[in-house]
Amino acid sequence: MTHQIIQPNGWSPAKGYANGVLTKDGQLYVGGQIGWNAEQVFETHDFIGQMEQTLRNIMDVVEAAGGQAGHITRLTWYVTDKKEYLARQGEIGAVYRKILGRHFPAMAMVVVAGLVEDEALLEIEATAVIN
């Protein structure tokens, strides 16, 4: 097999997708993560709270593949409310540094009309290189 499915221990199974795919050459593709916990329950309906949980989810997948924050090479953010994102930049930066430190990979931000999970306020996908 040329790749391995990554599923953090204790997480509810992903339905119809993989939380992570690790290739033989160390490329890790983290599927879009949202602000729910390992049991797929939203504990908050606040943008910052969901962002923190989303970044923790990304780190759970990266760590399950044997990586760390410094291995992340790309993040693509999908947000449903551009105004809230812009208004809360200070909080966003503080939470980002709390989870990922001062590691800043290539990033893109896309504003979307909605996400598949109605309660989700953002979704972030990641790519990492783990050697």
C-alpha positions as CSV (number, residue, x, y, z in Angstrom):
1,M,0.0,0.0,0.0
2,T,1.3,3.5,-0.8
3,H,-0.6,5.3,2.0
4,Q,-1.9,4.8,5.5
5,I,-5.2,6.1,6.9
6,I,-4.7,8.1,10.1
7,Q,-7.4,8.0,12.7
8,P,-6.6,9.4,16.2
9,N,-7.2,7.0,19.0
10,G,-10.6,7.5,20.7
11,W,-12.2,9.4,17.9
12,S,-15.5,8.5,16.5
13,P,-15.1,6.9,13.0
14,A,-15.1,9.2,10.0
15,K,-18.0,8.5,7.7
16,G,-17.2,8.6,4.0
17,Y,-13.8,10.3,4.4
18,A,-10.4,9.9,6.2
19,N,-9.3,12.3,8.9
20,G,-5.8,11.9,7.6
21,V,-3.8,10.1,4.8
22,L,-0.1,9.6,5.2
23,T,1.8,8.7,2.1
24,K,4.9,6.5,1.9
25,D,7.1,9.5,1.4
26,G,5.8,11.3,4.5
27,Q,3.2,13.6,3.0
28,L,0.3,13.9,5.4
29,Y,-3.1,15.2,4.1
30,V,-5.4,16.2,6.9
31,G,-9.1,16.2,5.9
32,G,-11.1,19.3,6.7
33,Q,-11.5,19.6,10.5
34,I,-14.3,21.4,12.3
35,G,-14.9,22.6,15.8
36,W,-16.4,19.4,17.2
37,N,-14.7,17.1,19.7
38,A,-13.6,13.4,19.3
39,E,-17.2,12.3,19.8
40,Q,-18.3,14.6,16.9
41,V,-20.1,16.9,19.4
42,F,-19.9,20.7,19.3
43,E,-19.0,22.0,22.8
44,T,-19.3,25.7,21.7
45,H,-21.0,27.8,19.1
46,D,-18.4,30.6,19.4
47,F,-16.0,31.2,16.5
48,I,-12.9,31.3,18.7
49,G,-13.9,28.2,20.7
50,Q,-14.5,26.3,17.4
51,M,-11.3,27.5,16.0
52,E,-9.4,26.3,19.0
53,Q,-11.0,22.9,18.8
54,T,-10.4,22.7,15.0
55,L,-6.7,23.4,15.5
56,R,-6.5,20.8,18.3
57,N,-8.2,18.3,15.9
58,I,-5.6,19.0,13.2
59,M,-2.8,18.5,15.8
60,D,-4.4,15.2,16.9
61,V,-4.2,13.9,13.4
62,V,-0.7,15.2,12.8
63,E,0.5,13.7,16.1
64,A,-1.2,10.4,15.4
65,A,0.9,10.3,12.2
66,G,4.0,10.9,14.2
67,G,4.4,14.6,13.5
68,Q,4.3,17.9,15.3
69,A,3.2,21.5,14.5
70,G,6.5,22.3,12.7
71,H,5.7,19.6,10.1
72,I,2.6,21.4,8.9
73,T,3.3,23.1,5.5
74,R,-0.1,24.4,4.5
75,L,-3.5,25.3,6.1
76,T,-6.6,26.2,4.1
77,W,-9.3,27.9,6.2
78,Y,-12.9,28.0,5.2
79,V,-14.9,30.5,7.2
80,T,-18.6,31.4,7.1
81,D,-18.3,34.9,8.5
82,K,-15.6,37.2,7.1
83,K,-16.6,40.1,9.4
84,E,-16.3,38.0,12.6
85,Y,-12.9,36.7,11.4
86,L,-11.6,40.2,10.8
87,A,-13.1,41.6,14.0
88,R,-11.5,38.9,16.2
89,Q,-7.9,38.9,14.8
90,G,-6.3,39.4,18.2
91,E,-8.1,36.5,19.8
92,I,-7.4,34.4,16.7
93,G,-3.7,35.1,16.9
94,A,-3.6,34.2,20.6
95,V,-5.4,30.9,20.2
96,Y,-3.4,30.0,17.1
97,R,-0.1,30.6,18.9
98,K,-1.4,28.6,21.9
99,I,-2.0,25.5,19.7
100,L,0.6,25.8,16.9
101,G,3.2,28.1,18.5
102,R,5.0,30.5,16.2
103,H,4.9,28.2,13.3
104,F,3.3,29.8,10.3
105,P,2.9,27.6,7.2
106,A,1.5,28.7,3.8
107,M,-2.1,29.6,4.3
108,A,-5.2,30.4,2.3
109,M,-8.6,31.8,3.6
110,V,-11.8,31.2,1.8
111,V,-15.2,32.7,2.7
112,V,-18.0,30.2,2.2
113,A,-21.8,30.4,2.3
114,G,-22.0,27.4,4.6
115,L,-20.4,24.1,5.6
116,V,-21.9,20.5,5.6
117,E,-22.3,20.5,9.4
118,D,-24.7,23.3,10.1
119,E,-23.2,24.1,13.5
120,A,-19.7,24.5,12.1
121,L,-18.4,28.1,11.8
122,L,-15.1,27.2,10.1
123,E,-13.3,24.3,8.6
124,I,-9.5,23.9,8.2
125,E,-7.6,21.4,6.1
126,A,-3.8,20.9,6.4
127,T,-0.9,19.3,4.7
128,A,2.3,18.3,6.6
129,V,5.5,16.6,5.7
130,I,6.7,14.1,8.3
131,N,10.1,12.6,7.8
